[in-house]
């Protein structure tokens, strides 16, 4: 970038996305009072552009329009222009995305909104090209027309903005409906009806991984003893792993696939996707014992450790799809390249195993994948055993990885987001416990310490850290996801500090975000006033904040025997019951909470004996098996802050002693772990 280019106000931002636009000829402002005061003083509408640093179409619009002097001149003359990083300000994004979906029936990024000076939208779109294309208006046509309408038809603009604001403020409220086992069955039936029987996931394209669907299927299969639900989850995990959406050379998943076979990804890698998928594959291993799920989870976590981890322990946000101006260039290969690196024999084997051809499967090049791989045929044709085949392919992947590392890497968004770190800490902790991998538990602890030491101002959890600075007061997602991380770390270590912190986070979450009807607002009581105070209810690519909060509060209710937390979730489910009945597939993570309530989970209190926990068979089972209906509480002699119901529990004859509790009542204790395990299911 030329040092002679003048910068705009975004040059002072920390967000990588905002900094990408700091040298645009557009007179950008950050979101804040100053920008809206300027709009009022100059009697101008606001042009709001929302995106994120690894968004491909955001880059396209930036290059076409925001780097263009002609478009910039129109924006600077007639508008006050504001740039927002949706990953730092999901509260703002949530409001205007709701408006976009209400006005257009769809949404996406970049998100483009035209606002009055009091933040109310009167026109909302997504990507707009520079010049109009068929029915898609272009910036050169839209900007003068909207500016003219703003001044000549102010009453109409005000009316539109007022009606949109009212609709966003009121939301859609319905009377509570009766929910229960039938709701869970209906959700499964809806999911099954849209399931792609060949490639897994939901039918159609583009295709997103949606790990919360996997979580639900595993739990429904166990609760209802439904083998088909289990097969749906297994099919999806296998097909995603086989597809090009998975990085077979370096590990980790891309954000989504543009086709129904999981072949061609949108190449950007997001931290939250990889965290949630690591959790899904870890659970796949717990449910089935299939080593391929374990391998996939470990490869995801190793990729994150290698390329997405800050030296202080936190995790970066994302890697771009583009490098050197081309989408996917870092990840694709020609057959000639592969043969030149691996040699004829190993090269031919790799090409057969990973679908590499002369013509390619992506713009003349190849995305390695195993969608059509026939392992038995490959072994026969190359005269290899299972073990030898995998050894040779592993060696080939390592060689290709070394070569790929010398390529120009995609841009990395190195900001650290609390909510996404919560997901990733939970993933490392769960995998560390399930796979008996202490290094993963240490990764989780390091990141948790980073959040505890860096992401709080006083007692207030914050949103983002970059270059020594934290910013924005935390949202419901931040509190709910760190609560999840706390409970997974407690389960991985049984160190009481994580349970205490979970309890504190839960109470702070209620204080800051809970409404009278049990639903959690997106923003806290101390947040900047916006056009509305939104709530996060429907799942997107990641589960909604209310959904995570409900599931984790139920876990905590069982561990602590806290009827209050149980009542909180019951009220939330009652308020959202009409959504769960009518739009179940969009609320599958929240339905986990209903499933847990219907399952009537158990609390297992383990009092450590004289020899300590050591290699306790019950604890080993709880970590390695799939037991979402059982919440463990471990007590050591002399430990403080033990939940009140378990204060008098003791170790019998100095042995590890087990108290199984259900519906806030406990059975007679036993020291026979093997007998206890037989009764848990």
Residue, then its C-alpha position, 0 to 999 in steps of 0.5 A: x500500500x502506498x505511503x502517499x495514500x491518505x487515510x480515513x478515521x478507520x486508521x485508528x481502529x484495532x479491528x483488522x476488518x476496519x483497518x482493511x478500509x482505512x485507506x479507502x477514498x470513502x470518508x469512513x467513520x466508526x460506529x458512535x455518537x460522533x458519526x450520527x451527530x454529524x449526520x444530524x448536523x449535515x442533514x444526511x442519511x447514514x450509509x452503514x456497511x457491515x462485514x468481517x475481515x475474511x468475507x470474500x464478497x466483502x472484499x469484492x464490494x470493497x474493491x469494486x466500490x469502496x476503493x473506487x473514486x467515483x463511488x467514494x465521491x457519491x458517498x462522501x457528498x451525500x452520506x455519512x459512511x459507517x463501517x462495522x465489524x460484525x464480529x466485534x459488534x454482533x449486537x449492531x449486526x443482529x438488528x440490521x440483519x433482522x431488518x434485512x431479512x424482514x424487508x427482503x426475505x434473506x440476508x448475508x454479508x456484506x450487509x448494506x443499510x441506509x439509515x436515518x440519523x436516529x439509526x432507523x433503516x429505510x433501505x437494506x441490502x447485502x452485496x451491491x455491485x458498482x453498476x446495476x446488473x439486471x434486477x440488482x441495483x448498483x451503487x452508482x444508481x442507488x446512491x443518488x436515488x436514495x439520497x434524493x428520496x431522503x431529501x424530497x420524500x422525507x415523510x415517506x422515508x420517516x414512515x418506512x424507518x418508523x415501521x421497521x423500527x416498530x417491527x424490530x422492537x415488538x418482535x413476534x410474540x406468541x402465546x406459550x404452547x404445550x411442549x414435551x416429548x412430542x416436540x422433540x420427535x417432531x423436530x427429529x421428523x423435520x430434520x429427517x425430512x430434509x436430510x440428504x441420504x447420500x451426502x449427509x447434512x441438509x439437502x440443497x446448497x450451499x451446505x453448512x456443517x451445522x454441528x448443533x444438528x449433530x449434537x441433537x441427533x446424538x442426544x435424540x438417538x440415545x434418549x429415544x433409542x433411535x438407530x436412524x438418528x445415529x446413522x444420520x449423524x454418522x453419515x454427516x460426519x463421514x461425508x464432511x470429513x471426506x469432502x473438500x470442505x475439510x483440509x486434508x493437508x493441514x486439518x480444519x474445516x472451511x466455512x461451508x460448501x457451495x455444492x451439495x457433495x461437500x466438495x468445493x468449499x468457501x475456503x475461509x476457516x472460522x474459529x467457531x466452526x472448527x471448535x464446534x466441529x471438534x466437539x461434534x467429532x469428539x462426541x462421535x468418538x464417544x458414541x461409536x468408538x470410531x477412531x476416524x472421528x478421533x483423528x479428525x477432532x485431533x487434526x482440527x485441534x492441532x491445526x488451531x494450535x499450530x496456526x490460530x493460537x496467540x502466544x498468550x494462549x488465546x485463539x485467533x478468529x479466522x483465516x481468509x479464503x483468498x491469497x494473492x487475490x484469488x479464492x482458494x489459491x493456497x489450498x488447490x493443486x495441479x496433478x503435475x505439482x503433486x507428481x513432482x513433489x511426491x514422485x510417480x509412485x507415491x504421487x499416483x497413489x495420492x491422486x487415486x486416494x484424493x480425487x486428483x485429476x488432470x482436469x481438476x475439480x475447481x477452476x482447472x485445479x484440484x481440491x483434495x477430497x475422498x468423496x469417491x475414494x474406494x479404499x479396497x480398490x486402491x489397496x488392491x490396485x497398489x498392493x497395499x494393506x490398510x496400515x501401509x496405505x495410511x502410512x504412505x498417505x500420511x507421509x505424502x500429506x506431510x510432504x505436501x504440507x511442507x510445500x504448501x507452507x512456503x506459499x503465500x498464506x491467506x490473511x489471518x484475522x488475529x483479533x481474539x473474540x471471547x465468545x469463539x474462544x469459549x467454544x474452542x476452550x470447550x473443544x480442547x477440554x472435552x477432547x483432552x478428557x475423552x482422548x486422555x490428551x493432557x496437552x489439549x487440557x493445558x491448551x484449554x487452561x491457557x486460553x481460559x487463563x488468558x480470558x480471565x486475566x485479559x478479557x475482564x474490565x473489573x467484573x465485566x466480561x468484554x468482547x474483543x482483544x487485539x494488540x493489547x486492547x480490549x473493547x466492547x462490553x460482552x454479549x449473551x454469547x460471550x457469557x454463555x460460551x465461557x460458561x460452557x468452557x468453564x463446565x467442560x474444564x471442570x469435567x476435564x479436571x474436576x478442579x473446583x475453581x472452574x465450577x465456582x467460576x461457572x456459578x459466578x458467570x451464570x449469576x452475572x449472565x442472569x443479572x445483565x441479560x435476563x428479561x422477565x419472560x426468561x429470555x436473555x437479551x443480546x446486550x446487557x443492562x449497561x450496554x450502549x442504547x441502540x435502535x432496539x434491544x435484540x435477543x439471540x434465539x435462532x441458531x445460525x452457523x453457531x448456536x444462539x446465545x439463549x440456546x447455549x445459556x439454557x443447556x449450560x444452566x441445566x447442567x449447572x442446575x444438576x451439578x449444584x442442585x440449584x432449583x433456581x437455574x432449573x426454573x430459569x430454563x423452564x421459563x425460557x422454554x415456556x416463552x419460546x415454546x411456539x418457536x420450538x413447535x413451529x420452527x424446530x429445525x432453527x432451534x435444535x440447540x435450544x431443543x437440547x435443553x428440552x431434551x435434557x429436561x425430558x430425560x431427567x438427568x442424574x447428578x453423580x457425586x464422587x467423594x475422593x477417598x484416601x488414595x485420591x481419584x487416580x485411575x478411577x474407572x467411573x471418572x474414566x467412563x464419564x470422560x470417554x463415554x457419551x453420557x450427556x444425561x449425567x453431570x458429575x460433581x467431585x468432592x475432595x476432603x477439606x474442599x471449600x465451596x461444596x454445594x449445600x446438598x453435598x456438604x455432608x457426603x463422605x468417603x466410606x472406609x477411605x474409598x472413592x464413594x459414589x452418590x447418585x442423585x436424581x430429581x434433587x434426591x440421592x440414593x444410598x452411596x456405594x464404593x463399587x464403581x463397576x456396579x454403579x456403571x451398570x446402573x447409569x443407563 
